[in-house]
Amino acid sequence: MPKVRGLRKRLDPARREAVRLLERIENDQAYVNRLMSAGLTDELEPEAGRRATEYVAGVTRWRRWLDFLLAQNYRGRYDSMEPRLRQILRLGLYELLFTDTPPYAALNEAVELARRLVRPQAGAVVNAVLRSLLRQRDFLPQPQTGDPVEDLAIRYSHPTWIVQRWLARYGPADTEALLRYNNERPWFGVRVRTDRISRHVVLHRLADRGLEAEPSPVLDDFIRVQRLGPLLEDRLIEKGLLAVQDESAGLAVRLLDPHPDETIVDACAAPGGKTTYIATRMRDHGRVLAFDVHPKRTELIRRAALQQGLTSIVAEALDLRQVSERYPELQADRVLLDVPCSGLGVLAKRADLRWHRRPEELDELVRLQDELLEAAARLMRPGGILVYSTCTIEPEENEARVRAFLARHPEFTVERADAWVPAEMVTDEGFFATWPPRDRMDGAFAARLRRTA
Ligand SMILES: C[S@@+](CC[C@H](N)C(=O)[O-])C[C@H]1O[C@@H](n2cnc3c(N)ncnc32)[C@H](O)[C@@H]1O
C-alpha cells in the first residue's frame, strides 16, 4: 500500500515545548532566571501553555525520584543516556504517576516524542521502560542505599544535603511534612488593591471564570489562588488591581508597618513587590526610596510603580553598601532590608532552585547579609524601625544574622512581632517565621528592630 503523506499525528505542542524547556533548564542556570521573569511559554495557546508549565514544574520537582525509578527499569547506563531521551522518559513517567492523563495516552505521547525528537528506534526504548513502570505503579521500588537520609532525599526528590540539614533541625516527621509541601502544586498569594476594588468583588469575578480562589485567613487584602492564568487573561494585574505576592511577603511589610508621610527605604527592592505594598499602605503619601544593585531589575520597580499608579516611589540602581556616600544625610523613619538569600523557603514555587543551590553558597550569602545590615543601619534616624527579612528557613541567614547584628549594635533592640503578625508565626525571640506546611505559604523570616539611640 502506498504511504499516505500528511496523516502523521501532530506532536502535542505542550509536551514538545516542555521537553525543550526541560533541556534548557537543566543545562543553563541563567536561562531559568530568565524563564521565571519572562513567562514560560508565551508562544503557546493558553491551555497548552498551562500544561507545559505544569509539566516543566512537575518534572523538575520530581526529577530525582523519576530518575531513580527510570534507572531501575532501563537496561543500559541511565547516566549516559542522551539528555533529550531522558527528558522524554521523565515527562512520560511524571504523567503516569502524577497527572490525570489516561496511562496509555501518556505512554503513546512519550513514545511519539521519542520517535520524532530523538530517532524512530528510541520510541521502543520509551515504550519498554514506561510499560514496565506502569505495571509496577502500585508497588514502586523504594530506594535502599543503606543511608536513610539518602533514601528520604531520593523518595522526596530533594538534594541529600538539604534533607540532612532539615532532619538535624526538625526531626523526621516535620522534615517529611516540609518535603511533601515542597512537592505539592503551590497555591499563589495575590494582593488585592482594596483601595480600588473590594476583595469580595475579586473573589466573585474569579469564581465566574471558574478559578478556585479563597480569602487569605491572615491578611484582609490578600487572596489565594490555584492558578495564575485566569488573572493574566482578565488583565487584573495589568490594570494594577492585583499583584502576585506571597502572603509571607505581605506579612513582612505589615511588620514594617509603614505610615503616610514617612520616609521609607526599601533597600533591596527589585522587582518591587514589597515596595508597591509599602507605598499602598502609605496611601501613596510620603517617600519610598527603592534601591537595588541591578539597573535592569531596578527598572522593574519603576514599571510596577507605574502599573499600580504609585507616585511616592523613587527607584534607583545602587549598591546599598555605597548608600551613605550617595545620601550622607538620609535619616529614614523605616528601612526594609529584604536581603538576597538562599531561597530555601520557596522550593515549592521555584521548582528548579533545589537543584542549583550549593551548600558553599551559604557562607558567601551570610557575609553579604552582614554587610547589607551594616549599611542599612547607617540610614536610620534614632527611634526608626529596621525590618530584616528573607525567604529562607535557614537559621544562619535568619536568627543568627540578627543576633550577630545586635551584638555589634547595642543601640538596636528587637520589637516582638506579635502586634503585626499571627501569634503562631512568632518565635520565642519575637521574630516572624513561617512554617510552610502549617501556614500554606512560603518559608520566610523577618525581625523588627528599633534604633533606640
Ligand atoms: C530578595 S530580593 C528582593 C525582593 C524584593 N524586596 C521584592 O519583594 O520584590 C533581593 C534583591 O537584592 C538585590 N541586591 C543584591 N545585592 C545588593 C546590594 N549590594 N545592594 C542593593 N541591592 C542588592 C538583588 O538584586 C535582589 O533584587
Ligand as a Chemical Component Dictionary entry (heavy atoms), coordinates in Angstrom:
data_LIG
# 
_chem_comp.id                   LIG 
_chem_comp.type                 NON-POLYMER 
_chem_comp.pdbx_formal_charge   0 
_chem_comp.three_letter_code    LIG 
# 
loop_
_chem_comp_atom.comp_id 
_chem_comp_atom.atom_id 
_chem_comp_atom.alt_atom_id 
_chem_comp_atom.type_symbol 
_chem_comp_atom.charge 
_chem_comp_atom.model_Cartn_x 
_chem_comp_atom.model_Cartn_y 
_chem_comp_atom.model_Cartn_z 
_chem_comp_atom.pdbx_ordinal 
LIG C1  C1  C 0  15.063 39.025 47.841 1  
LIG S1  S1  S 1  15.362 40.054 46.512 2  
LIG C2  C2  C 0  14.290 41.426 46.838 3  
LIG C3  C3  C 0  12.842 41.166 46.551 4  
LIG C4  C4  C 0  12.001 42.425 46.724 5  
LIG N1  N1  N 0  12.167 43.000 48.037 6  
LIG C5  C5  C 0  10.525 42.180 46.500 7  
LIG O1  O1  O 0  9.781  41.935 47.448 8  
LIG O2  O2  O -1 10.096 42.201 45.332 9  
LIG C6  C6  C 0  16.927 40.728 46.895 10 
LIG C7  C7  C 0  17.382 41.840 45.980 11 
LIG O3  O3  O 0  18.609 42.354 46.496 12 
LIG C8  C8  C 0  19.340 42.877 45.412 13 
LIG N2  N2  N 0  20.736 43.099 45.862 14 
LIG C9  C9  C 0  21.734 42.209 45.950 15 
LIG N3  N3  N 0  22.859 42.810 46.400 16 
LIG C10 C10 C 0  22.554 44.110 46.612 17 
LIG C11 C11 C 0  23.292 45.246 47.043 18 
LIG N4  N4  N 0  24.585 45.131 47.367 19 
LIG N5  N5  N 0  22.677 46.437 47.123 20 
LIG C12 C12 C 0  21.370 46.559 46.775 21 
LIG N6  N6  N 0  20.607 45.519 46.348 22 
LIG C13 C13 C 0  21.201 44.311 46.262 23 
LIG C14 C14 C 0  19.139 41.830 44.343 24 
LIG O4  O4  O 0  19.362 42.376 43.068 25 
LIG C15 C15 C 0  17.685 41.397 44.554 26 
LIG O5  O5  O 0  16.838 42.091 43.666 27 
# 
loop_
_chem_comp_bond.comp_id 
_chem_comp_bond.atom_id_1 
_chem_comp_bond.atom_id_2 
_chem_comp_bond.value_order 
_chem_comp_bond.pdbx_ordinal 
LIG C1  S1  SING 1  
LIG S1  C2  SING 2  
LIG S1  C6  SING 3  
LIG C2  C3  SING 4  
LIG C3  C4  SING 5  
LIG C4  N1  SING 6  
LIG C4  C5  SING 7  
LIG C5  O1  DOUB 8  
LIG C5  O2  SING 9  
LIG C6  C7  SING 10 
LIG C7  O3  SING 11 
LIG C7  C15 SING 12 
LIG O3  C8  SING 13 
LIG C8  N2  SING 14 
LIG C8  C14 SING 15 
LIG N2  C9  SING 16 
LIG N2  C13 SING 17 
LIG C9  N3  DOUB 18 
LIG N3  C10 SING 19 
LIG C10 C11 SING 20 
LIG C10 C13 DOUB 21 
LIG C11 N4  SING 22 
LIG C11 N5  DOUB 23 
LIG N5  C12 SING 24 
LIG C12 N6  DOUB 25 
LIG N6  C13 SING 26 
LIG C14 O4  SING 27 
LIG C14 C15 SING 28 
LIG C15 O5  SING 29 
# 
